[in-house]
Each structure stands twice: as structure tokens, then as C-alpha cells.
Amino acid sequence: MTTDASRGAEAPPDLVQLLTPEGERVEHPDYDIDLTPEEVRSLYRDLVLVRRIDLEAVALQRQGELGIWASLLGQEAAQIGSGRALTDADMAFPTYREHGVAWCRDVDPVKLLGLFRGVNHGGWDPKEHNFHLYTIVIGSQTLHAVGYAMGIQRDDANAATIVYFGDGATSQGDVNESFIWASVFNAPIVFFCQNNQWAISEPLEKQTRIPLYRRASGFGFPGIRVDGNDVFACLAVTRKALEAARTGQGPTLVEAFTYRMGAHTTTDDPTRYRVASELEAWKLKDPIERVKAYLFKNEHADQEFFDSVAAEADQLGADLRRRCLALPDPGPLAIFDHVYSEPHALMEQERAQFAAYLEGFQA
């Protein structure tokens, strides 16, 4: 447990930042991006709508309509910035919190809710969206992603893989093994670590003695730390890392330095392990407010635009709630569907046994 109320109040000196918390555009010698006003407005819309999806999901869980929810509050810029850097050919491997990346990959958000409502096993086709199913086991998706990246490499495809994980996952063996394989085989992959400062209830200093991005050098590939609340910087850094992967330059570790504003999941009480002043310091770095300030200062948007986005968010929230509540409960035997792609003798036997068991209650 930490009592350091100033945690995160000052940006680390090695942080790539293109947009300050006050909405001021700054330059970086290695990472820059030229965005039109329309593109910035589009990013702002993404951030607002994804936050509304998240807030609506939290409300649904509190009302007993979802079993659990993992909030992305505060991490929108890291997810939208990196998600919008992907091409259609790239493949993304998420944890269970990448709702913003799912939005960028055109996954219907109600399908995310279906998983947490317990009415499906994922709800979307990974091949259709190039967005893998959510992974609950901490860090295991990094191994899957490296294997997929090695397949891309052998197919000689013009594509790359990105895999998401949190700061706590860096302590898992799976993640470190994936670093080794990616490095040795020069796999076309970007490791995107959303360092939100807390692995459930454990602070970052319980995970590492050095900045996380510096771990990459020990495995033989580059690492970079980016302001995870700066959507411009996250977009620029991820684009460059993905392009390096596609052109045979191997893996990159991107550490998006951000903050989990809410609970780890809706079963967690963050007030038990972190202080209020820490949260207040990070509120001043809100990823949405800095883009809004930039648009205002540069006269790229007026109040009518912001009102229209807010109205669209309200409509999205209402539609999401309605469709979530209308999701049908699956039949008991549906648990055996989609476990294997082809008929499986043992699975069919277990299905028959369970069906007979259920029929016994009707006698």
C-alpha cells in the first residue's frame, strides 16, 4: 500500500507527450503527428462515446444487470490512440478492459456487455474484426499474440499484431516468455502496456524498480514510454511501432503511462488502498478535457459541436441499455456450443449426459 499522495502529479522526464493537460500542442523530435481539425474532432468523439459506454456498463452492473465490469475510466486516450493506429490487416489481442480498442475495431458494444452479463462466450467473431476475444487470465494473451505474429511473419503479410496488458501483468511469466520469443524470432508485434499505476490493489513499485519500458532492452528490442492520457502521442507512438513491426524491425514495448480512475473491477473498492489526493491529481490530466481544450483554443470546434457529441453519447447510452436488457438468456446446452470448431466425440457425450440430467427435473 502506498501513501504517496503526489504519485503521478509530475510527468516523468522520459515521457513522449504531444498534447499537454492544458490542451497545448508540443513537438517531439522523434514522434510527431499532423492531424486535421476533422481528425481531432473524430478522436474527441471516440473518447466521449467510449467513456459513455463504460459509465453505462458500470451503472448496469450496479443495478444487477451485469455480473461484473472492468472500467476503462481514465484510460480512453491510450486505447483510442493505439486503436486508431491499427490498419484493417493488423490483429489486436485484448485483456478484459479494452473497450475503447473494441470500439475502434467496430465491435458492437452490446456484445461486450453480453460477455459480462453471462449470455455469451464473447459474442463477436475475431476474424471479422481482427480483434481477439477478451482474455481473463492475466498475461496469457501475450503468448497467443506472439504466436499469431509469427504466423504473419511466415505468411509474409503486410500486417502486425498488438497485444494489450497492464502493469501488473508484467510480473507474469507468460509476458516475459512472450518477450523472449518475440525478440528471438523478430516477431512483428507491439506490446502495449497500459500502466495505470495499480495492479488491482498493488502499486507500481511492487511490480518493478525501473520504468517498465526499460525492460524491453533486456530482451533485445526497443521500449518507449508515452503519455497514456494524450491521444495524439498514443496515436503517433503506436503508428511508428506498428510500422516498424510491419517492415521487419521486430517488436516494440510501448508503456502508456496513465491512471485507472475507477475501481479495478466493480467488485473492487479502491478507497481501501489509495488516497483521494492521488485521484484528484490525475483528474487534472483527463484525456477528454485536454482534447476539448485544444479544440477550443484553436477554434476547431464550437459549443454546438460539443453539445452534439454529448447528445450522441446520451443516445448511445440509452440504446446500449435497451439492447443489453433485451439480450436473451441462452439455453443450458448452449455452453457446449463453439468449444471446438469441428464435432468432438467427448463434447457430444458430455452434452448428451447433461441433457439427460436436465430432463430428469421434468419427470
C-alpha positions as CSV (number, residue, x, y, z in Angstrom):
1,M,0.0,0.0,0.0
2,T,1.3,3.5,-0.8
3,T,0.6,6.7,1.0
4,D,2.4,8.9,-1.6
5,A,-0.3,11.5,-2.4
6,S,1.9,13.0,-5.1
7,R,2.2,9.8,-7.2
8,G,1.8,10.8,-10.9
9,A,1.4,14.5,-10.2
10,E,4.5,15.3,-12.3
11,A,5.1,13.7,-15.7
12,P,8.3,11.5,-15.9
13,P,11.1,13.2,-17.9
14,D,11.2,10.4,-20.5
15,L,7.6,10.7,-21.4
16,V,6.5,11.3,-25.1
17,Q,3.9,14.0,-25.0
18,L,2.3,15.9,-27.8
19,L,-0.6,17.5,-26.0
20,T,-0.3,18.9,-22.5
21,P,-3.1,18.5,-19.9
22,E,-3.9,22.2,-20.6
23,G,-4.5,21.4,-24.3
24,E,-1.3,23.0,-25.6
25,R,0.3,21.3,-28.6
26,V,4.0,20.5,-28.2
27,E,6.6,19.0,-30.5
28,H,8.7,15.9,-30.2
29,P,11.8,15.2,-32.3
30,D,11.1,11.5,-32.8
31,Y,7.3,11.3,-32.6
32,D,5.1,13.8,-34.2
33,I,1.7,13.7,-36.0
34,D,-0.1,16.1,-38.3
35,L,-3.9,15.9,-37.6
36,T,-6.6,17.9,-39.4
37,P,-9.2,19.6,-37.3
38,E,-11.7,17.0,-38.6
39,E,-9.4,14.1,-37.4
40,V,-9.1,15.8,-33.9
41,R,-12.9,16.1,-33.7
42,S,-13.2,12.5,-34.6
43,L,-10.8,11.5,-31.8
44,Y,-12.7,13.6,-29.3
45,R,-16.0,11.9,-30.4
46,D,-14.3,8.5,-29.9
47,L,-13.2,9.4,-26.4
48,V,-16.5,10.7,-25.3
49,L,-18.6,7.9,-26.7
50,V,-16.3,5.2,-25.3
51,R,-16.4,6.8,-21.8
52,R,-20.2,6.8,-22.0
53,I,-20.3,3.1,-22.9
54,D,-18.1,2.5,-19.9
55,L,-20.2,4.6,-17.5
56,E,-23.4,2.9,-18.7
57,A,-21.9,-0.5,-18.2
58,V,-20.9,0.4,-14.6
59,A,-24.4,1.6,-13.9
60,L,-25.9,-1.6,-15.4
61,Q,-23.7,-3.7,-13.1
62,R,-24.6,-1.7,-10.0
63,Q,-28.3,-2.4,-10.9
64,G,-27.7,-6.1,-11.1
65,E,-27.8,-6.4,-14.9
66,L,-24.1,-7.4,-15.4
67,G,-22.2,-9.8,-13.2
68,I,-19.1,-7.7,-13.2
69,W,-17.4,-4.9,-15.3
70,A,-13.8,-3.8,-15.7
71,S,-13.9,0.0,-16.2
72,L,-11.5,1.9,-18.6
73,L,-12.2,5.3,-17.0
74,G,-9.1,7.4,-17.4
75,Q,-7.5,5.1,-20.0
76,E,-9.6,6.2,-23.0
77,A,-6.7,8.0,-24.8
78,A,-4.3,5.1,-24.6
79,Q,-7.0,2.8,-26.1
80,I,-8.4,5.2,-28.8
81,G,-4.9,6.4,-29.8
82,S,-3.5,2.9,-30.2
83,G,-6.7,1.5,-31.6
84,R,-6.9,4.2,-34.4
85,A,-3.2,3.4,-35.3
86,L,-4.2,-0.1,-36.5
87,T,-4.8,-1.0,-40.1
88,D,-7.6,-3.4,-41.2
89,A,-4.9,-6.1,-41.6
90,D,-3.5,-5.8,-38.1
91,M,-4.6,-8.1,-35.3
92,A,-5.3,-6.9,-31.7
93,F,-5.3,-9.1,-28.6
94,P,-7.0,-7.5,-25.6
95,T,-7.3,-8.2,-21.9
96,Y,-10.8,-7.6,-20.5
97,R,-10.7,-3.8,-20.3
98,E,-10.0,-2.8,-23.9
99,H,-13.5,-1.5,-24.6
100,G,-12.0,1.5,-26.5
101,V,-10.0,-0.7,-28.8
102,A,-13.1,-2.8,-29.4
103,W,-14.9,0.4,-30.5
104,C,-12.1,1.2,-32.9
105,R,-12.4,-2.3,-34.4
106,D,-16.2,-1.9,-34.9
107,V,-17.2,-4.4,-32.3
108,D,-20.8,-3.7,-31.2
109,P,-20.5,-2.6,-27.5
110,V,-23.6,-4.6,-26.6
111,K,-21.6,-7.7,-27.4
112,L,-19.1,-6.7,-24.8
113,L,-21.9,-6.5,-22.3
114,G,-23.2,-9.9,-23.3
115,L,-20.0,-11.4,-22.0
116,F,-20.2,-9.7,-18.6
117,R,-24.0,-10.5,-18.5
118,G,-23.2,-14.1,-18.9
119,V,-25.2,-14.7,-22.0
120,N,-22.4,-15.5,-24.5
121,H,-18.8,-16.6,-24.6
122,G,-17.6,-13.4,-26.3
123,G,-20.2,-12.5,-28.8
124,W,-18.0,-11.3,-31.7
125,D,-16.0,-13.0,-34.5
126,P,-12.3,-12.3,-34.0
127,K,-11.7,-12.9,-37.7
128,E,-14.4,-10.4,-38.8
129,H,-12.9,-7.6,-36.6
130,N,-9.3,-8.7,-36.3
131,F,-9.9,-8.3,-32.6
132,H,-9.5,-11.3,-30.4
133,L,-11.9,-12.4,-27.7
134,Y,-11.3,-10.9,-24.2
135,T,-8.8,-12.7,-22.1
136,I,-9.4,-13.0,-18.4
137,V,-6.2,-15.0,-17.4
138,I,-3.6,-12.3,-16.7
139,G,-0.9,-12.1,-19.4
140,S,-1.8,-15.3,-21.4
141,Q,-2.9,-13.3,-24.4
142,T,0.7,-12.1,-24.9
143,L,1.7,-15.7,-25.9
144,H,-1.2,-16.0,-28.2
145,A,-0.3,-12.7,-29.8
146,V,3.3,-13.6,-30.4
147,G,2.2,-16.9,-32.0
148,Y,-0.1,-15.0,-34.3
149,A,2.6,-12.5,-35.1
150,M,5.0,-15.4,-36.0
151,G,2.3,-16.7,-38.4
152,I,2.0,-13.2,-40.0
153,Q,5.8,-13.3,-40.4
154,R,5.7,-16.7,-42.1
155,D,2.9,-15.7,-44.4
156,D,4.9,-12.6,-45.4
157,A,1.9,-10.5,-44.8
158,N,1.9,-6.7,-44.6
159,A,0.5,-6.6,-41.1
160,A,1.4,-6.5,-37.4
161,T,0.0,-7.6,-34.1
162,I,-0.7,-5.6,-31.0
163,V,-1.3,-7.0,-27.6
164,Y,-2.6,-5.2,-24.5
165,F,-1.8,-5.8,-20.9
166,G,-1.5,-3.9,-17.6
167,D,1.4,-3.1,-15.4
168,G,0.6,-6.0,-13.0
169,A,0.8,-8.5,-15.9
170,T,4.4,-7.6,-16.4
171,S,5.2,-9.7,-13.3
172,Q,3.6,-12.8,-15.0
173,G,5.9,-15.4,-16.5
174,D,3.8,-15.6,-19.7
175,V,4.5,-12.0,-20.5
176,N,8.3,-12.4,-20.0
177,E,8.3,-15.6,-22.1
178,S,6.4,-13.7,-24.9
179,F,9.1,-11.0,-24.8
180,I,11.8,-13.7,-25.3
181,W,10.0,-15.4,-28.2
182,A,9.2,-12.1,-29.9
183,S,12.7,-10.9,-29.6
184,V,14.4,-14.1,-30.7
185,F,12.1,-14.5,-33.7
186,N,11.9,-10.8,-34.5
187,A,8.1,-11.1,-34.5
188,P,6.0,-8.2,-35.9
189,I,4.3,-7.3,-32.7
190,V,3.7,-4.3,-30.4
191,F,3.4,-4.9,-26.7
192,F,1.1,-2.2,-25.4
193,C,1.3,-1.9,-21.6
194,Q,-1.3,0.4,-20.1
195,N,0.5,1.3,-16.9
196,N,-2.4,2.5,-14.8
197,Q,-0.3,2.5,-11.6
198,W,-2.3,-0.2,-9.8
199,A,-2.4,-3.9,-10.3
200,I,-5.7,-4.4,-8.5
201,S,-4.5,-3.2,-5.1
202,E,-0.8,-3.3,-5.6
203,P,1.1,-0.1,-6.6
204,L,3.6,0.0,-9.4
205,E,6.5,-0.1,-7.1
206,K,5.5,-3.6,-6.1
207,Q,6.0,-4.6,-9.8
208,T,9.3,-3.0,-10.8
209,R,12.3,-1.0,-9.6
210,I,12.8,0.6,-13.1
211,P,10.4,2.2,-15.6
212,L,8.5,-0.7,-17.3
213,Y,9.5,0.4,-20.8
214,R,13.2,-0.1,-20.0
215,R,12.6,-3.8,-19.5
216,A,12.5,-4.2,-23.3
217,S,16.2,-3.5,-23.6
218,G,17.0,-6.6,-21.6
219,F,15.1,-8.7,-24.1
220,G,16.8,-7.0,-27.1
221,F,14.1,-4.7,-28.5
222,P,13.2,-1.1,-28.0
223,G,10.8,0.3,-25.4
224,I,9.1,3.7,-25.3
225,R,7.1,5.5,-22.6
226,V,4.2,7.6,-23.8
227,D,1.7,9.9,-22.0
228,G,-1.2,7.5,-21.9
229,N,-3.7,10.4,-21.4
230,D,-2.5,12.1,-24.6
231,V,-4.4,10.6,-27.5
232,F,-2.1,12.4,-30.0
233,A,1.0,10.9,-28.6
234,C,-0.5,7.4,-28.2
235,L,-1.6,7.5,-31.9
236,A,1.8,8.7,-33.1
237,V,3.9,6.3,-31.0
238,T,1.8,3.3,-31.8
239,R,1.8,4.1,-35.5
240,K,5.5,4.2,-35.6
241,A,5.9,1.0,-33.6
242,L,3.4,-0.9,-35.8
243,E,5.1,0.3,-38.9
244,A,8.5,-0.9,-37.5
245,A,6.9,-4.3,-36.9
246,R,5.4,-4.5,-40.4
247,T,8.8,-3.6,-42.1
248,G,10.7,-6.4,-40.3
249,Q,12.2,-4.3,-37.4
250,G,10.7,-6.6,-34.8
251,P,8.9,-5.9,-31.6
252,T,8.4,-2.8,-29.5
253,L,7.2,-2.3,-26.0
254,V,5.0,0.8,-25.5
255,E,4.4,1.8,-21.9
256,A,1.3,4.1,-21.8
257,F,1.7,6.0,-18.6
258,T,-1.9,6.5,-17.4
259,Y,-4.1,6.0,-14.4
260,R,-7.1,3.9,-13.5
261,M,-9.6,6.5,-12.3
262,G,-12.2,3.9,-11.2
263,A,-12.0,0.5,-9.5
264,H,-10.1,-2.4,-10.9
265,T,-13.5,-4.1,-11.5
266,T,-16.9,-3.4,-9.9
267,T,-16.0,-5.9,-7.2
268,D,-13.1,-3.7,-6.0
269,D,-13.0,-0.8,-3.6
270,P,-10.0,1.4,-4.4
271,T,-10.6,3.7,-1.4
272,R,-9.1,0.8,0.7
273,Y,-5.6,1.1,-0.9
274,R,-5.2,4.6,-2.5
275,V,-5.6,8.1,-1.3
276,A,-8.1,10.7,-2.6
277,S,-5.4,13.3,-3.4
278,E,-3.7,10.9,-5.9
279,L,-7.0,10.6,-7.7
280,E,-7.5,14.4,-7.7
281,A,-4.0,14.9,-9.2
282,W,-4.8,12.7,-12.1
283,K,-8.2,14.3,-12.7
284,L,-6.3,17.3,-13.9
285,K,-4.8,15.1,-16.7
286,D,-8.2,14.0,-18.0
287,P,-7.7,12.8,-21.7
288,I,-11.0,14.1,-22.9
289,E,-10.7,17.6,-21.3
290,R,-7.3,18.2,-22.9
291,V,-8.6,17.5,-26.4
292,K,-11.6,19.7,-25.7
293,A,-9.3,22.5,-24.6
294,Y,-7.2,22.1,-27.7
295,L,-10.2,22.3,-30.0
296,F,-11.5,25.4,-28.2
297,K,-8.1,27.2,-28.1
298,N,-7.5,26.6,-31.8
299,E,-11.1,27.4,-32.8
300,H,-11.5,23.9,-34.4
301,A,-14.9,23.3,-32.7
302,D,-17.7,25.4,-31.2
303,Q,-20.2,24.7,-28.4
304,E,-22.6,23.3,-30.9
305,F,-20.2,20.5,-31.8
306,F,-19.6,19.6,-28.1
307,D,-23.3,19.6,-27.5
308,S,-23.9,17.3,-30.5
309,V,-21.4,14.8,-29.2
310,A,-22.9,14.9,-25.8
311,A,-26.3,14.3,-27.2
312,E,-25.0,11.4,-29.3
313,A,-23.4,9.9,-26.1
314,D,-26.8,10.1,-24.4
315,Q,-28.5,8.4,-27.3
316,L,-25.7,5.7,-27.3
317,G,-26.1,5.1,-23.6
318,A,-29.9,4.7,-23.8
319,D,-29.6,2.4,-26.8
320,L,-27.0,0.3,-25.2
321,R,-29.1,-0.1,-22.0
322,R,-32.2,-1.1,-24.0
323,R,-30.3,-3.7,-26.1
324,C,-28.5,-5.1,-23.1
325,L,-31.7,-5.7,-21.2
326,A,-33.2,-7.3,-24.3
327,L,-30.4,-9.9,-24.6
328,P,-32.0,-13.4,-24.4
329,D,-30.8,-15.9,-21.9
330,P,-29.1,-18.8,-23.6
331,G,-30.4,-22.4,-23.2
332,P,-28.5,-24.6,-20.7
333,L,-27.0,-26.7,-23.5
334,A,-25.5,-23.6,-25.3
335,I,-22.5,-23.9,-23.0
336,F,-21.3,-26.7,-25.3
337,D,-21.5,-24.6,-28.5
338,H,-18.4,-23.2,-30.1
339,V,-16.0,-25.0,-27.8
340,Y,-14.5,-26.8,-30.8
341,S,-14.7,-25.8,-34.4
342,E,-15.4,-29.4,-35.5
343,P,-17.6,-32.1,-33.9
344,H,-15.9,-33.6,-30.9
345,A,-16.9,-37.0,-29.5
346,L,-16.2,-36.3,-25.9
347,M,-18.1,-33.0,-26.1
348,E,-21.1,-34.6,-27.7
349,Q,-21.1,-37.3,-24.9
350,E,-21.0,-34.6,-22.2
351,R,-23.8,-32.7,-23.9
352,A,-26.0,-35.8,-24.0
353,Q,-25.2,-36.5,-20.4
354,F,-26.1,-33.0,-19.3
355,A,-29.3,-33.1,-21.4
356,A,-30.4,-36.3,-19.7
357,Y,-29.7,-34.7,-16.3
358,L,-31.9,-31.7,-17.2
359,E,-34.7,-33.9,-18.4
360,G,-34.7,-35.6,-15.0
361,F,-36.1,-32.5,-13.5
362,Q,-39.1,-32.6,-15.9
363,A,-40.2,-36.1,-14.9
